[in-house]
Amino acid sequence: MKQEPAESALVKTNQTGSSESSPFSKGAEDVNFGSLPIRFALFTPPSCFNMPCMASILEVRDLRVTYRSRGGPAFRALDGVSFSLESGEVLGVLGESGSGKSTLATSLLGLFCANALTVSGTVLFEGQDLLQAKPGELQKIRGNRISLIFQEPSVALHPTMRAGRQIRHVLAAHGTKGRRGFDQRTREVLEQLFFAEEAERIRRSHPHQLSGGQRQRVLIAQAIACGPSVIIADEPTASLDPTTQMEILGVFRALRKSLSLTMMFITHNPALLAGFADRILVLYAGRVIELGPAQGVLASPKHPYTRSLFQSIPPLASAPRQAGKKKLPAISGDSFSSSVPREGCPFEPRCPERMDICKSREPGLVNLSETHTVSCFRYEGQ
Amino acid sequence: MRGRRAISGWLVVLVALHACVLFAGFFAPYDPTEQDRGRPYLPPMRLHFLDNRGHFHARPFAYALKLAEGSFDQYEEDTRRALPLKFMVRGANYRLLGLLPSRLHLFGAENERIYLLGSDAYGRDQLSRFLYGGRVSLFAGLLGAGVTVLLGLCVGAAAGYYGGWRDDLLMRLAELFLALPWLYLLFALRAFLPLAVGPLEAFFLIVAVLGAVGWARPARLVRGVVLSAKERDFVRAARGFGATDGYLLRRHILPATSSVLLTQAAILVPQFILAEMTLSFLGLGVPEPVPSWGNLLSSLQQYSVLVSYWWMYLPALIMLPFFLGYLGLGSELQERAEPYKIER
């Protein structure tokens, strides 16, 4: 089987970038981007964020999802999550495993697991509550107005169906253009993501004939085929190697620019959000614990969890050594204990800055500025 | 590597066997209902190449049988009358596949009837009856298995895909059907059917009902496959892109059940053939004089036949390749469905 060299895809992204008013040409940003440990402050936020008065396109209010768990109390995967997605922005959702990231992604489209016990709250999209929508209405929105890109491109594609056909079926689910029209559009979409000569081969390939990055691009092609206004990407780069991660991220940036997409980018890697996300939402144990502009959150995280999370990122190898070997700080304890329903702040058992009050009740969201909110008692009354 | 060939050997065997039954008119030398009252329970005639003086004949022949001295049912070969086997002879009228009228038979003999598998109480040719009987029996098997598998697919897919109370309801129903004593159900059913229904129609009705009763087992298997298939990541992803239930079932979920279904069908066909035989043995099956495999064996109910005429068992022996073919095909399909699990 012919394996495409990784460079060609890389070249493609760069080419796309330079030809289309270059979304990556913001100088050092791109170069540093690949190196994971970062001085977050170095990065300038994308210009997009400074645009005034953006209308919210998706509004989530008090979303709660609980899962049935064997021999225990119901697991609260999402516990009162509220936020809004502004039109044209990239909202980075940051959280560790089990913090409810994927549940959040799937719940927005009403895709619940079989063991979801209760769901409450509202997800407003264009004035319609998606949680109350009928299955038929939801089906018309999924993939058409809001696309969801699943993690693990290796298993998110039908194994015995050619890539082009899978894209065509997405189109067929939402359109009436007829076979020829769908084929035409499939080619167009693929050519947006691959070299023209490569696109044809990809179109006729089965998923197992594609590399991880190529599969991810096919998934992205499926997601953008119908021209949705919102894309929810659930850890789209988690299973890819760092080089390919950067490529895919480049694809997202280019698409965002050319298609003026609104994105919710879910990840556990803060490095990916630097220079890409406009705002960052930090999830912990199914709660929003910090939400603010990307630069603010990355440069000066306010919540003790966010702070210790960023501290536990290893420094650059090339960075000047500080006095011999230093142990990498870690957050003690594990997040599982926080899923057990109890009083007080969910992060309290692991918090290095815990206070007496943290044990007794849950902190509310505190507005630090107009855009930055955090859920911690330290900032109450400031 | 085993089980990875393009065409299964068992399938070839089965197709050949079924062709013999399907074209029974051609392969059988006589009409299955034609009686020869003067020759009941004639033993199978043996084919010879050497005559009693040791001369070789290229054309195989059989000796006519005559009653042994002082006996009323013991036959011996009459070496003065040889019956040479003739190929492509004209004989009894039949319709090929029920359509084409023809008189051509693969083989036969001049002047006198030749019984390669012996004859029954009415002097009917056992070989012809076996081939013609296969039509009824195999059709019953395929019909029953088809109905069962189709129903099982529908119920299992619905239960597994939609889940919730539908799943609970359908699966409790399946348990009820698994617990039913089907033989007594059949008695009741046969008694319930009006007499106005023709005997053959009644029989196929019974087989269809038998198939309808048997859906529980395949339904449970299909449900399991559907349950795991619908949680596969690419199925969830497709749903996220706006796939409808119908699309998911058609493209993603039902294809996953095909191997289980084929395997089930292959195993069920012999079971339904046996069910037909049980029914005919009990007198609930195909009525005489229509031949069926069950009818062929039902003469063994009489003790005298059981101990005196060993060739009446022969049909059972010849059925074996059919059953083996189906079971072999079933296990091969199973092996193909899970090529990584079975290593030899």
Chai-1 contact restraints between the chains, C-beta under 6 A:
chainA,res_idxA,chainB,res_idxB,connection_type,confidence,min_distance_angstrom,max_distance_angstrom,comment,restraint_id
A,L111,B,G240,contact,1.0,0.0,6.0,A-B,restraint_1
A,Q139,B,G242,contact,1.0,0.0,6.0,A-B,restraint_2
A,Q139,B,T244,contact,1.0,0.0,6.0,A-B,restraint_3
A,R142,B,G240,contact,1.0,0.0,6.0,A-B,restraint_4
A,R142,B,G242,contact,1.0,0.0,6.0,A-B,restraint_5
A,G143,B,F241,contact,1.0,0.0,6.0,A-B,restraint_6
A,G143,B,G242,contact,1.0,0.0,6.0,A-B,restraint_7
A,N144,B,G242,contact,1.0,0.0,6.0,A-B,restraint_8
A,L148,B,G240,contact,1.0,0.0,6.0,A-B,restraint_9
A,F150,B,A237,contact,1.0,0.0,6.0,A-B,restraint_10
A,V155,B,D233,contact,1.0,0.0,6.0,A-B,restraint_11
A,A156,B,D233,contact,1.0,0.0,6.0,A-B,restraint_12
A,A156,B,F234,contact,1.0,0.0,6.0,A-B,restraint_13
A,A156,B,A237,contact,1.0,0.0,6.0,A-B,restraint_14
A,L157,B,F234,contact,1.0,0.0,6.0,A-B,restraint_15
A,H158,B,F234,contact,1.0,0.0,6.0,A-B,restraint_16
A,V170,B,F241,contact,1.0,0.0,6.0,A-B,restraint_17
A,A173,B,G242,contact,1.0,0.0,6.0,A-B,restraint_18
A,A173,B,A243,contact,1.0,0.0,6.0,A-B,restraint_19
A,H174,B,G242,contact,1.0,0.0,6.0,A-B,restraint_20
A,Q222,B,F241,contact,1.0,0.0,6.0,A-B,restraint_21
